[in-house]
Amino acid sequence: MTSNVLRKLMVAGAVVAALGVVACKPKPAAETASSEAVAASEAAATAEMAASDASASAMAASEAASDAMAASSAAQ
């Protein structure tokens, strides 16, 4: 899987989890629903940032492995 696909899966999972939390509670007042929606949105943004960081780390690791392989080939 590419890191882009993993990032999208993490964001989608965060959104589904947030919706599940909101859906399982008793019918809240409008203010409570609004604050929960904000919290769910913040959780999704945090998950997206974490996925982006993980993607960047994976790319850096891939580049390091590629550099190591090139150096190994050059040494032979």
Buried (B, 14 or more C-beta within 10 A) or exposed (E): EEBEEBBEEBBEEBBEBBEEEBEEEEEEEEEEEEEBEEEBEEBBEEBBEBBBEBBEEEEEEEEEEEEEEEEEEEEE
